[in-house]
Amino acid sequence: MPNPMRFKLTVLPGDGVGPEVTREALRVLRALSNFSETEFVCEEKLIGGAAIRALGTPLPETTLNACMNSDAVFLGAVGAPEYDHLPTQQKPEAGLLALRTALGGFANLRPAVSFPTIADCSPLQRSRVQGADILFVRELLGGLYLPSRAALTMTVTALSTRCATPQKKLNVLLAWRLSRHELAAKR
């Protein structure tokens, strides 16, 4: 392969079905690299319950450093009922929130596109889904993720939970910018 594009990925399989799903998704990614001039260099790290079991913290410093020094983070599922008894800042989800904050990941982008070949598979009538092309922007750093200011005692200074109204305004502005200007132009 002459001069392949090379990407460094930190792989975080996580908990529950995360390791299984991540393993299979990486197989697909590697297969795709065989058909392009792209190389993916993967380093696996711990997060969530797996990190708590092995190292006593939901986001080890080595994991955070690897993520910060990667081109991308490949994340599985985080969390399991066995950790529900832990204080909020020690639960697996606290590691995920700290990672999102450190990486500036404020939203999930979830496209929903209706392809003609599978339109009949929808529970809705073909005429209702035909041509659908929707992008859902799901905010990740407020609301249900931070239900109680008192419960949040994380030391991540980039995250502020004081002002709900300005945060909501920021979320709306960012979602508008993403959907209207940046992503809509590419779709």
URJO-V12320 format. One record per residue. N is the residue number from 1. RES is the residue in one small letter. SS is DSSP state (a for helix, b for strand, c for the rest). PHI is phi as a letter, one per 20 degrees, with the letter a starting at -180 (999 if undefined). D_FIRST is the distance of its C-alpha to the first C-alpha in Angstrom with 1 decimal. Layout:
n/res/ss/phi/d_first
N/RES/SS/PHI/D_FIRST
N/RES/SS/PHI/D_FIRST
This chain:
n/res/ss/phi/d_first
1/m/c/999/0.0
2/p/c/f/3.8
3/n/c/l/6.4
4/p/c/f/6.2
5/m/b/f/9.9
6/r/b/c/11.5
7/f/b/c/14.8
8/k/b/e/17.4
9/l/b/d/19.7
10/t/b/e/23.0
11/v/b/d/24.0
12/l/b/c/27.7
13/p/b/f/28.7
14/g/b/m/32.4
15/d/c/c/35.3
16/g/c/l/36.6
17/v/c/e/34.0
18/g/a/g/31.5
19/p/a/f/29.7
20/e/a/f/29.6
21/v/a/f/28.4
22/t/a/f/25.8
23/r/a/g/24.4
24/e/a/f/24.0
25/a/a/f/22.6
26/l/a/f/19.9
27/r/a/f/19.1
28/v/a/f/18.8
29/l/a/f/16.6
30/r/a/f/14.1
31/a/a/f/14.3
32/l/a/f/13.6
33/s/a/f/10.4
34/n/c/f/9.3
35/f/c/d/10.1
36/s/c/b/8.7
37/e/c/e/6.3
38/t/b/c/8.7
39/e/b/c/9.5
40/f/b/d/13.2
41/v/b/d/15.0
42/c/b/d/18.4
43/e/b/c/21.7
44/e/b/e/24.7
45/k/c/c/28.1
46/l/c/e/31.6
47/i/c/b/33.6
48/g/a/m/36.8
49/g/a/f/38.8
50/a/a/f/36.3
51/a/a/f/36.5
52/i/a/f/40.3
53/r/a/f/40.6
54/a/a/e/38.5
55/l/a/c/39.3
56/g/c/n/42.3
57/t/c/b/40.7
58/p/c/f/38.8
59/l/c/b/36.3
60/p/c/f/35.8
61/e/a/g/35.1
62/t/a/f/31.9
63/t/a/f/30.6
64/l/a/f/31.7
65/n/a/f/30.1
66/a/a/f/26.7
67/c/a/f/26.9
68/m/a/f/28.0
69/n/c/d/25.1
70/s/c/d/22.4
71/d/c/f/20.6
72/a/b/b/22.1
73/v/b/d/24.4
74/f/b/d/24.1
75/l/b/d/27.7
76/g/b/e/29.6
77/a/b/e/33.4
78/v/c/c/35.9
79/g/c/o/39.5
80/a/c/a/41.8
81/p/a/g/45.5
82/e/a/f/46.1
83/y/a/d/45.7
84/d/c/f/48.1
85/h/c/f/50.9
86/l/c/f/49.1
87/p/c/f/50.0
88/t/a/g/47.9
89/q/a/f/46.1
90/q/a/d/45.1
91/k/c/f/43.8
92/p/a/g/40.1
93/e/a/f/40.2
94/a/a/f/41.2
95/g/a/f/37.9
96/l/a/f/36.1
97/l/a/f/38.5
98/a/a/f/37.9
99/l/a/f/34.1
100/r/a/g/34.5
101/t/a/f/36.9
102/a/a/f/34.8
103/l/a/e/31.7
104/g/c/m/34.0
105/g/c/e/33.2
106/f/c/e/36.3
107/a/b/b/35.5
108/n/b/e/33.5
109/l/b/d/32.4
110/r/b/c/33.0
111/p/b/f/32.5
112/a/b/c/34.4
113/v/b/c/33.5
114/s/c/e/35.3
115/f/c/e/33.2
116/p/a/g/35.5
117/t/a/f/34.1
118/i/a/c/35.3
119/a/a/g/38.3
120/d/a/f/40.7
121/c/a/e/39.5
122/s/c/f/40.9
123/p/c/f/44.4
124/l/c/e/45.4
125/q/c/f/46.3
126/r/a/g/43.6
127/s/a/f/45.5
128/r/a/e/45.3
129/v/a/d/41.5
130/q/c/g/40.3
131/g/c/n/38.3
132/a/c/f/38.4
133/d/b/b/35.9
134/i/b/c/37.0
135/l/b/d/35.5
136/f/b/e/37.3
137/v/b/d/37.2
138/r/b/d/38.4
139/e/b/f/39.6
140/l/c/c/38.8
141/l/c/d/40.9
142/g/c/c/44.5
143/g/a/l/47.0
144/l/a/f/46.7
145/y/a/f/44.2
146/l/a/c/46.9
147/p/c/f/50.1
148/s/c/c/52.3
149/r/c/f/52.2
150/a/c/f/54.2
151/a/c/f/51.6
152/l/c/e/48.8
153/t/c/c/49.0
154/m/c/f/45.4
155/t/c/e/44.9
156/v/c/f/42.1
157/t/c/f/43.8
158/a/c/f/41.5
159/l/c/e/43.1
160/s/c/d/46.5
161/t/c/d/48.6
162/r/c/f/51.8
163/c/c/d/51.9
164/a/a/f/51.1
165/t/a/f/52.0
166/p/a/f/49.8
167/q/a/f/46.9
168/k/a/f/47.5
169/k/a/f/47.6
170/l/a/f/44.3
171/n/a/g/42.7
172/v/a/f/44.1
173/l/a/f/42.9
174/l/a/f/39.4
175/a/a/f/39.3
176/w/a/f/40.7
177/r/a/f/38.3
178/l/a/f/35.3
179/s/a/f/36.5
180/r/a/e/38.2
181/h/a/d/36.2
182/e/a/e/32.6
183/l/c/e/31.6
184/a/a/f/34.0
185/a/a/f/32.5
186/k/a/e/29.1
187/r/c/e/30.6
